[in-house]
Amino acid sequence: MNPLVALIHPLLAEGDPLYVNGVGWAVFLIVLIKVLVIFGFLMVSVMLMIWFERKVISDMQSRIGPNRAGPFGIAQTLADGIKLFFKEDLMPDKADRSVFILAPYITIITAFLAFAIVPFGGVVTVAGHTFELQLADPPMGILFLLAMSSIGVYGIMLAGWSSGSKYPLLGSVRASAQMISYEAALGMTVVTVVLITGSLSTRAIVEAQAGHLWQWNAIRLGVVPFLIFFIAVIAETNRPPFDLVEADSELVGGFVTEYSSIRFALFFLAEFMNTITMSAITVTLFFGGPDGPVPHIPHLYWLWPILWFLAKTLVFLFVFVWLRAALPRLRYDQLMDLGWKRLIPLSLGWLLIVAGSVIDGWWGFGMAAAVVVAAVTITRAFAIGAEREETRAIIPQVGVRLWSRPPEDPAPGPPLSPSSQGGDS
């Protein structure tokens, strides 16, 4: 056996039964087919997702939406992609050429790799080889997910920096701040799932929720971690109402101002792919993944988990579209306030309660009491800060002179002449 294969074989065999008997040409072929199928599935899903979003929003706004290319306008996204592919590709004079070209590929590769750990079906056997309907099931799958979601922001940051313009740079810096703000809350909610499950494997997390509806982590963890996770996911994917990264009303076009043609399309391809990926991750972590009732139909047992997974994912994709059509965009101070002052303290407090409950019931009760006391203290501190007047701050208000008289006590002086009062001379 190859030394490299011998090294990684125990890790691979620990999760997927495909690697139990070693790694041969048949195994490589099956893995290659799974890669191509999942990549094609994501590409087609992105095309359908864009069409679905445009149609749903048009229905909510009493419009028709795309209806020219293909039946019901379903090929409109394909037509737009072909048009962008053949448009002129521009390169700014002051851009860093290599980084400028690399940035969109970083965003789309991380979006695809994050989907690799999602179990979208059960276990099947083909030609004597048993394998999971999942591209990869590493024992540290959750850590891989967090790593990919963190690396994705580098593509946006490098796109703004390499453009050689101030407006894309401002957009990319703002994106970094937004990602860091919500990455912390997202990570702590994922840790609560790991604590209650006892494993970092996504397949093990799905199996821990199998059997009954009340075993889903969204219910077992008290709904709050799921809500925090989903809000953080919306911010991570730059979806409305958190789409400040590319707020064209403020920064021309955000970090994609200098991009055109296919590179411009790759950023939005990655955004919609991230939306699909994070919807699938939400289903995996909190709603049992492909788990669901399986009717007794011969030779179709493998199909029902896939259908359950697709149905659950479609529900969250609709919620993404619904929020885009219903909510206005937040201001940047509101976005940062929600992340740092609300979601991070709440996720940390809930993590302590879950950790205490895993140890013992009394520990959980003690952690809950400590969290309540801390919440009251923090809320009171925020209230005092909000009531404090700006004039009491160390730094004075912009445009106000420290030696100026208050408006209710004007300085005495001679009466104004009619001409100085605005009258005709």
C-alpha positions in Angstrom: 0.0 0.0 0.0 1.2 3.5 -0.8 2.7 5.2 2.3 0.4 8.2 2.0 -2.6 6.0 1.6 -1.5 3.9 4.6 -1.2 7.1 6.6 -4.7 8.4 5.8 -6.5 5.1 5.6 -7.4 4.8 9.3 -8.9 8.2 9.3 -10.9 7.5 6.1 -12.1 4.1 7.2 -13.3 5.5 10.5 -16.2 7.3 8.8 -17.1 6.1 5.3 -17.4 2.3 4.8 -16.1 2.8 1.3 -12.5 2.8 2.7 -12.8 -0.2 5.0 -11.2 -2.7 2.6 -8.5 -0.3 1.4 -8.1 2.2 -1.4 -8.0 0.9 -4.9 -8.9 1.9 -8.4 -12.6 1.2 -7.9 -12.7 3.4 -4.8 -10.9 6.2 -6.7 -13.5 5.9 -9.5 -16.4 6.0 -7.0 -14.9 9.1 -5.3 -14.4 10.8 -8.7 -18.0 10.1 -9.7 -19.2 11.5 -6.4 -17.2 14.7 -6.9 -18.5 15.2 -10.5 -22.1 14.5 -9.4 -22.0 16.9 -6.5 -20.3 19.6 -8.5 -22.9 19.2 -11.2 -25.7 19.2 -8.7 -24.4 22.4 -7.1 -24.1 24.2 -10.5 -27.6 23.2 -11.5 -28.9 24.1 -8.1 -27.4 27.6 -8.3 -29.1 28.1 -11.7 -32.4 27.0 -10.3 -32.0 29.0 -7.1 -31.5 32.2 -9.0 -34.6 31.5 -11.1 -36.5 30.5 -7.9 -35.6 33.7 -6.1 -36.6 35.9 -9.0 -39.9 34.1 -9.4 -40.8 34.2 -5.7 -39.9 37.8 -5.3 -41.9 38.7 -8.4 -44.9 36.9 -7.1 -44.6 38.7 -3.8 -44.4 42.1 -5.6 -47.2 41.2 -8.1 -44.8 41.1 -11.0 -44.3 38.4 -13.7 -40.5 37.8 -13.4 -38.4 36.0 -16.0 -40.6 34.4 -18.6 -38.7 34.6 -21.9 -35.9 32.0 -22.0 -37.2 28.5 -21.6 -40.5 27.3 -20.0 -41.6 29.7 -17.2 -38.3 31.5 -17.8 -36.3 28.7 -16.2 -33.4 29.1 -18.7 -33.0 32.8 -18.0 -30.1 32.2 -15.6 -28.3 30.1 -18.2 -28.8 32.9 -20.8 -27.4 35.5 -18.3 -24.4 33.3 -17.6 -23.6 32.8 -21.3 -23.9 36.6 -21.8 -21.5 37.3 -18.9 -19.0 34.7 -20.2 -18.7 36.5 -23.6 -18.5 40.0 -22.2 -15.2 41.9 -22.2 -13.0 41.1 -19.3 -11.5 44.3 -17.8 -8.3 44.6 -15.8 -7.7 47.9 -13.9 -4.4 49.6 -14.5 -3.4 49.7 -10.8 -4.6 46.2 -10.0 -2.4 43.4 -8.7 -3.1 41.0 -11.6 -2.4 37.6 -10.1 -4.4 38.3 -6.9 -7.2 40.0 -8.8 -7.6 36.9 -10.9 -7.3 34.5 -7.9 -9.8 36.2 -5.6 -13.1 35.0 -7.2 -11.8 31.4 -7.4 -11.1 31.4 -3.7 -14.7 32.3 -2.8 -16.2 29.6 -5.1 -13.8 26.8 -4.1 -14.5 27.3 -0.4 -18.2 27.3 -1.0 -17.9 23.9 -2.9 -15.6 22.4 -0.3 -17.9 23.3 2.6 -20.7 21.2 0.9 -18.4 18.2 0.7 -19.1 17.2 4.3 -22.9 17.4 4.0 -24.7 14.0 4.1 -27.5 14.2 1.6 -28.6 10.5 1.8 -28.2 7.2 3.5 -25.8 4.3 2.7 -26.0 2.5 -0.7 -24.3 -0.5 -2.3 -23.2 -0.4 -5.9 -21.2 -3.3 -7.6 -20.3 -4.7 -4.2 -19.0 -1.4 -2.8 -20.9 0.2 0.1 -20.6 3.9 0.6 -22.4 6.9 2.0 -24.2 9.5 -0.1 -21.7 12.1 1.0 -18.5 13.3 -0.6 -16.4 13.0 2.6 -17.0 12.2 6.2 -13.9 13.2 8.1 -13.9 12.8 11.8 -13.2 16.5 12.2 -15.9 17.5 9.7 -17.2 20.5 11.7 -13.8 21.9 12.1 -13.4 21.7 8.3 -16.7 23.5 7.9 -15.6 26.4 10.2 -12.3 26.6 8.3 -13.9 26.9 4.9 -16.4 29.5 6.1 -13.5 31.5 7.6 -11.3 31.2 4.5 -14.1 32.4 2.2 -13.7 36.0 3.4 -10.2 36.0 2.1 -11.5 36.0 -1.5 -13.6 39.1 -0.8 -10.8 40.9 1.1 -8.2 40.1 -1.7 -10.7 41.2 -4.4 -11.0 44.7 -2.8 -7.3 45.0 -2.0 -6.1 43.9 -5.4 -8.4 46.2 -7.4 -6.2 49.2 -6.8 -9.2 51.4 -5.9 -10.5 52.9 -2.6 -14.2 51.9 -3.0 -13.6 48.1 -3.4 -11.1 48.3 -0.6 -13.7 49.9 1.7 -16.2 47.2 0.8 -13.7 44.4 1.4 -12.7 45.8 4.8 -16.3 46.1 5.8 -16.8 42.5 4.7 -14.0 41.3 7.0 -15.5 43.1 10.0 -18.9 41.6 9.3 -17.5 38.1 8.9 -15.5 38.3 12.1 -18.5 39.6 14.0 -20.8 36.8 13.0 -18.2 34.0 12.8 -17.9 34.0 16.6 -21.6 33.5 17.2 -21.8 30.9 14.5 -18.9 29.0 15.9 -20.3 28.9 19.5 -23.7 27.6 18.3 -21.9 24.8 16.4 -20.0 24.0 19.6 -23.4 23.5 21.3 -24.3 20.9 18.7 -21.0 19.1 19.1 -21.4 19.0 22.9 -24.9 17.5 22.7 -23.9 15.0 20.0 -20.4 14.1 21.2 -18.8 14.0 17.8 -17.3 16.3 15.1 -18.5 14.1 12.3 -21.5 15.4 10.3 -22.7 11.8 9.7 -22.6 11.1 13.5 -24.6 14.4 14.1 -27.3 13.3 11.7 -27.4 9.8 13.2 -27.8 11.3 16.7 -31.0 13.0 15.5 -32.5 10.0 13.9 -35.7 8.3 15.1 -38.0 11.0 16.4 -38.8 14.6 15.7 -38.0 15.7 19.3 -34.4 14.4 18.9 -33.6 17.1 16.3 -31.0 19.4 17.8 -33.2 22.5 17.1 -35.6 21.1 19.7 -33.1 19.5 22.1 -31.1 22.7 22.3 -34.0 24.9 22.9 -34.4 26.6 19.5 -32.2 29.5 20.5 -28.9 28.1 19.1 -30.7 27.4 15.8 -32.0 31.0 15.6 -28.6 32.4 16.4 -26.9 30.1 13.8 -29.4 31.0 11.1 -29.0 34.8 11.7 -25.2 34.4 11.6 -25.5 32.3 8.4 -27.5 35.1 6.7 -24.8 37.6 7.6 -22.0 35.2 6.6 -23.6 34.7 3.1 -24.1 38.5 2.6 -27.8 38.0 2.1 -30.4 40.7 2.9 -30.9 42.3 5.3 -27.1 41.9 5.9 -25.9 42.6 2.3 -23.8 45.6 3.3 -20.7 44.1 1.7 -22.0 45.0 -1.8 -24.3 47.9 -0.8 -24.2 49.7 -4.1 -26.1 52.7 -2.7 -23.1 53.4 -0.4 -20.0 52.0 -2.1 -20.7 52.1 -5.8 -20.6 48.3 -6.1 -18.7 47.1 -3.1 -15.7 44.8 -3.6 -16.8 43.8 -7.1 -16.7 47.4 -8.5 -13.7 46.7 -10.8 -14.8 43.2 -11.8 -16.5 42.3 -15.1 -17.4 39.4 -17.3 -17.0 35.8 -15.9 -15.1 36.9 -12.8 -18.0 39.2 -11.9 -20.3 36.2 -12.3 -18.1 33.9 -10.2 -18.7 36.1 -7.1 -22.4 35.9 -7.4 -22.2 32.2 -8.3 -20.3 31.7 -5.0 -22.9 33.7 -3.1 -25.8 31.6 -4.2 -23.7 28.4 -3.8 -23.0 29.5 -0.2 -26.7 30.1 0.3 -27.4 26.5 -0.8 -24.5 25.1 1.2 -25.5 26.9 4.4 -29.1 25.8 4.1 -27.9 22.2 3.8 -25.6 22.7 6.8 -28.5 24.1 8.8 -30.6 21.0 7.9 -27.7 18.8 8.9 -26.9 20.3 12.2 -30.4 21.1 13.5 -33.1 19.2 11.6 -31.8 15.7 11.1 -30.4 16.0 7.6 -31.8 13.3 5.4 -33.6 11.6 8.2 -37.4 11.1 7.9 -40.1 8.5 7.5 -39.4 5.9 4.9 -42.3 4.1 3.2 -42.0 0.4 2.6 -41.5 0.5 -1.2 -39.1 -2.1 -2.5 -35.9 -0.9 -4.1 -36.6 2.7 -3.3 -35.3 2.9 0.3 -32.2 4.8 -0.8 -34.3 7.5 -2.5 -36.4 8.7 0.4 -33.6 10.2 2.5 -32.5 12.2 -0.5 -36.0 13.6 -1.0 -36.3 14.5 2.7 -33.0 16.3 2.5 -34.0 18.2 -0.6 -37.4 19.2 0.9 -35.9 20.5 4.2 -33.2 22.4 2.3 -35.8 24.0 0.0 -37.7 25.3 3.0 -34.7 27.3 4.1 -33.9 28.5 0.6 -37.5 29.9 0.5 -36.9 31.6 3.9 -33.7 33.2 2.4 -35.8 34.6 -0.5 -38.7 35.6 1.8 -36.3 37.7 4.0 -34.9 39.4 1.0 -38.3 40.4 -0.2 -39.6 41.5 3.2 -36.8 43.2 5.2 -35.0 46.4 4.5 -31.2 46.6 4.7 -29.7 47.3 8.1 -27.3 50.2 8.8 -23.8 49.2 9.5 -23.9 50.2 13.1 -27.1 48.1 13.6 -25.3 45.1 12.0 -22.3 45.4 14.3 -24.5 46.1 17.3 -26.6 42.9 16.7 -23.4 40.8 16.2 -21.3 42.0 19.1 -23.9 43.1 21.7 -26.6 40.6 21.1 -25.7 37.4 19.3 -22.2 36.8 20.8 -23.3 37.2 24.5 -26.4 35.2 23.9 -24.6 32.3 22.2 -21.9 32.3 24.8 -24.5 32.1 27.6 -26.4 29.3 26.0 -23.2 27.4 25.4 -22.4 27.6 29.1 -25.9 26.3 29.9 -25.6 23.4 27.5 -22.1 22.5 28.8 -23.4 22.5 32.4 -26.4 20.4 31.4 -24.2 17.8 29.7 -22.1 17.4 32.9 -25.1 17.3 35.4 -28.5 18.8 35.9 -27.4 20.9 38.9 -24.5 22.2 36.9 -26.9 23.3 34.2 -29.1 25.0 36.7 -26.1 26.8 38.2 -24.9 27.9 34.8 -28.4 29.2 33.9 -28.5 31.3 37.1 -25.0 32.7 36.4 -26.1 33.5 32.8 -29.2 35.3 34.0 -27.2 37.4 36.4 -24.6 38.2 33.7 -27.4 39.1 31.2 -29.0 41.5 33.7 -25.6 43.1 34.4 -24.7 43.5 30.7 -28.2 44.8 29.8 -27.9 47.4 32.6 -24.5 48.4 31.3 -25.8 48.9 27.8 -28.7 50.9 29.1 -26.4 53.2 31.0 -24.3 53.7 28.0 -27.3 54.5 25.8 -28.5 57.1 28.3 -25.2 58.9 28.5 -25.2 62.2 26.7 -22.7 62.8 24.0 -21.6 66.0 25.6 -20.4 64.1 28.6 -18.0 62.1 26.5 -14.2 62.8 26.6 -14.2 63.7 22.9 -16.5 66.6 22.1 -19.2 66.5 19.5 -17.9 67.2 16.0 -18.5 70.8 15.0 -19.1 72.1 18.6 -16.6 74.5 20.1 -15.9 74.0 23.8 -15.9 77.8 24.4 -19.2 78.6 22.6 -22.1 79.8 24.7 -25.2 77.7 25.0 -28.1 78.7 22.8 -30.3 79.8 25.7 -27.8 82.3 26.9 -26.8 84.4 23.9 -23.9 86.9 24.2 -25.0 90.5 24.6 -24.3 92.9 21.7 -25.6 95.8 19.8 -28.9 95.5 18.0 -28.8 94.3 14.4 -29.3 96.8 11.6 -32.2 96.2 9.1 -29.7 95.2 6.4 -28.1 92.5 8.6 -31.5 91.1 9.5 -32.2 90.4 5.8 -34.3 93.5 5.0 -33.9 95.7 1.9 -31.4 98.5 2.3 
